[in-house]
Amino acid sequence: MSPMELLIATYLDHLTVERGVSRHTSSAYRRDLRRYAAFLAGRGVSTAEQVTPLLVAEYAASLAEGVPRSPAPTSDPDAEPLRQAGSQDEWRWPPLASASIARAVVAVRSLHRFAVEEGITRDDPAHEVQPPRPARRLPKALSIDQVQAMLDVPARDTELGLRDRALLELLYGTGARVSEATDLDVDDVSRLLAASDVATPGLRVLGKGNKERIVPLGSYARAALTDYLVRSRPTLAGRGRGTPALFLNARGGRLSRQSAWSILQSTAERAGVPVEVSPHTLRHSFATHLLDGGADVRVVQELLGHASVTTTQIYTLVTVDHLREVYLTSHPRAY
């Protein structure tokens, strides 16, 4: 292990042990810094002291280009390529979008700042390198009819159908992130479902930065979760080794966020939803429909767990567009 790789390993331990970052954040930083170490090694740099501001800037610029894999050697000039152009297998390190580039540059800046704070280096070569500002994109929200079409897709007479319906109702009914839903345990919801004296009980959700918030658990989500816990989860749990997870996969283990995303995508396809569905689609729809219904932006901020109301206010742009569309199509003197 080179000195640079040792520094990265020490920094990742610091993130996990001392700063307590989530496993998702730690995994993202690990990928970004492995790529950074490979970039430096390709230029003969093995220690943090050898890194210059120019090298960091070159690395940031290279992220948008990607690093292709070396072609497999062959003596036959007419041989078919082993990899199709544009496929993931074509890249050693694929090109990154602007948001991912910004995250990767932040990871490098944090690494070198850590090296200075720990007395490993005297200078910070990444101090002046700024991450690109991602273009501001409006969140894509589904219409209420599209959401209802998705909620109607899962079968109500199969274990996986009951699970998928409960997952979708929870995501849309609470605005939880996919990772927040898959991190839930049975005990997090069972006591709420048993609380008959509370009309709309609050579900404790652990969000980014281990920040806890309470979101209402409405009647539709509670009914779907009750069906799942009574008629589906015991069967799924019997296929595994025992786990406290609320949502289980077909083998009885905790449902991963990647699998939950796949459920969303396949459900949208089966529902005939024409727009691209992302892990945040139901969360965006939750926020947009609340604001369309007259909810205060500060309330939506709390429900989503946003640290700043500025993040939540992007949804108001969506609802203004909706209001303008209604006006233009409905008012006799709009034109």
N, C-alpha and C positions, 0 to 999 in steps of 0.2 A: 504494500500500500504506500503510495507516494505521500509526501507531506501535505499536498493539497487535498487528497482524498481523506487523509486523517483529520484535517481541519473540518471538512464537510461532515464527517461522521460525528465529530465532537459537537458541531453546531446543531445537528439534527437531534442528538441526545439532549442538548440544552433546550431545544424547542419543546420536546416531549416531557422532560422531567421537570424543568424549572418554569417554563412558560405555560405548560399544560395545554398546548394546541390540540385540536381534534386530530383524529387519525387521517381524516381526509386532507386537512391542511398539511400535515406531516408528509403524507404520500406525495402530494403535489410538489412540495419543496424538494423532496428526495429526487423526483424525476427531473426537475429543473436543474438542480445542482449536479446531478450525474451528467447531464448534457453539457453543463458549463465546464466540468472537469475534463470531459472528453475533448471539448473545443481547445482548452488550454494545452492538454497533452499533445494534440495535433500540431501545436506550435512550439513544442519543446519546453513548455512551462510546467514545472512540477511543484513550485512553492508559491505561497501568497506574496512573498516579497518580490517575485519576478513579475507580478501582474502590473500593467500600466493602465492609465485611463484610456489610452488608445485601444488596447486589447479588449477592455470591457465594452467600449463603444462598438468595436468590430463584432464582438459576440452578439450584442443587441441587434445589430443590423443583420446578422446571419440568421436570426430566428425566423424571419419572414421567408427566407429562401429554402430552408431545409437542407439536410445532408443526405444525398442519395447513397444507396448501397453500392459497393463496387460490383460490377457485373461479374457473373460467374465465368471462369475461364473455360473456353471451348476451342477445339481445333476445327470445328465445322462452321464455316461462315454462314451456312444456310440453316443452322439450327434455330429452332423456335426459342424465343426468350422465355426464361423461367418465370418471369414476373410480368404482369400486364402493367403498362404505363398508367400512373395515377392510382395504383393500388397501394394499400398500406405497406405491403411487402417490398415495394420499390424503395422505401425510405429507411435509412438508418435512424434519422431524426426527421420527422415530418415537418413541413412548414406550419407555423403557428399563426393564429388570428391575432388581431391587435390586443384583445383583452388578455390572451394567454401570454403574449410577449410582455405586456406590462407586468403580469404576475411574475414571470421569469426574471425580469430585470429587478424587481423588488426583492426577490430571493437572493440575487447576487449582491445587491446593495446591503441587505441585512447580514449576509455572510461576512463581508469585509468590515462592516461596522463592528460585528462581534469580534473579529480578529484583532481590531484596534483596542476594543474595550478589554480584551483578555491579555493584552500585551504581547500578542503573537507577532503583530506587525506595527510599525510606527505610523504609516500613511494609509489612507483609504483611497484606493484608485477608482472606486466606483462612486465616490461622493458626488461628482458633477454629472454623472450619466443619469438622465431622467427617463423614466418609462414613458412610452407614447400614451397619449390620451385617447382611449377608445371612443369611437363614434357613438353618440348617444342614440340608442335604439329604443323605440317604443315597445313595450312588452306586448306580446301577441295574446289576446284574450279571445276565448270562444264566446259565441252567443249562448244565451240560456238554452235555446233549443238544441244546440250542438252538445252542450254539457249533458242535457237530459238524454239525448240519443246515446251518448257514451255510457251513462249510468244504466240504460236499459239493455246493454249488450250482455253483461255477464249472466250465465245461467244461474238459476236459483235452486237447482236440484243436484249440483255437483260440488265437491269440496273446493275445487279451485275457483269455480264460478262464485261461490259464496265469499271466498277470500278476496277475489278481485273486486267484487261489488263493495265489500266493506272498506277496502283500500281506497277506492275511488270516492266513496261517500265521505271518508275521513279527510282526504286531501282537499276536496272541494268545499266541504263543510267547515273546515278549520283554517284553510290557507297554509297548512303545514308544508314544509319542504319535504321532498321525497325521502331524504336521509333522516329527517326528524321522525317521519312515520315508521321507517324500517328500524329505527333505534328504539321504538317503544317496546315495553314488556307488557305481559298480560296484567300484572298487578297495577300498571298505570291506568288501565281502563276498567278493570273488573269492579273496583270499588265505586266508580262513577255509575256504572250500569245498575248497581244494586241500590243506589241512593234514590229512592222513590220520593223523598221529601224535597228534592231540588228539581225545579222545572227544567232548567238548563245548566247542568253541572259544568265545571271548568276542568279542562284537561291540561295538565302540566306538560309542557313541551320544552326540551332542552335544545336551544338553537346555537347559532354561531358564537364562538368564544365562551361556550358553556353558560350562556345567558338563558336563564329560565323565564318563561312567560306562561300565562294561563289563557287558554282560548276556549270559548264556549263549545260544547259538544251538543249539537242540535239533535232533534228527534229522528231525522232520517239516518244520520250517522250512527246514533245509538241503536236503532232497530237493525241496521245492517251488521253492526259489530256483534250484537246479541245473537243474530242468526249464525254468524260465522263462528263465534265461540261455542255455541251449543251444538251446531250440526256439522261443522267442518273441522275446526282446529283439533279436537280430540283424535280424529282419524289421521290427520297429517302428523300430529305429534307422535302417534304410535309408530310411525315409520322412522323416527329419528332416535337420538340418544338422550333426549331431554334437554329442553332449552326454555328459558323464560320469555323468549321473543314472542311478541304479539302476532306478527305476520310470518308464516312459515312457507317454505318452498315445498315442492312435491316430495322431497326426501325427508322432510321433517326438520330441516335446519332453518336458521334465520333467513328470511328473504333479503337478498342484497338490493342495494339501490339500483344497480344495473338491471336486475330482473324486474324491479318495480317499474323502471323506465320502459322496458320492453312490453310490460303489461299495458302501460298507457298507450304506446305506439300501436300495438296490435288492436287494442280496443277502439282507438280512433279510426283505424282503417276499416274495421268491421262496422263501425257506426256511420261510415261514409263522410267523415269530417275531412274537408278538402285541404285544410291548412296544416302546416308542419306542427307536430306536437313535440314539445320539449319537456324535460322533467319539471319545469316551472309553469307549464301551461295552465293547470288547474289552480295553482296559486295566483297567477296573474288574473285568471277569470274571477276568482274569489274576491280579489281586491277591486277589480273594475265593476263587478256587479254590486258590491257594497256601495261604492261611490255613486253609481247610477241610481241606486235606491235612496240616496240622500244621506249616507253615513258621513260623519265628520272625518276629515283626513287624519286628524290626530288619533282618532279611535282606530282607523285602519292601520296607522303606524304601529300602535301597540299590538294589534292582532297579528301583524306580520313579523313583529320583532325587529323592526328597523331602528338602528341607533339614532338616525337623523330623519326628520320629517322631509328633508330634501329628497331622499331616496323614494319616499312614498309619493311625493308630489308628481312624479312622472306619470302616475296613473291618472291624474287629473287631466293631462293632455289627451289621453285616450277618451275620457268621457266628454271633453269639450268637442272633440271630433264627432262623437256620436250625437251630441246635441245639435251640432251644425247640420249633420246629415238629416236628422229628423226635421229640423226647421226648413231646410231646402225642399224636402219632399212633402211637407205638410202645410206650410203657410201659403195662402193664396197670393201674397205679394213678396214672396221670397226672391223672385226674379224681376 
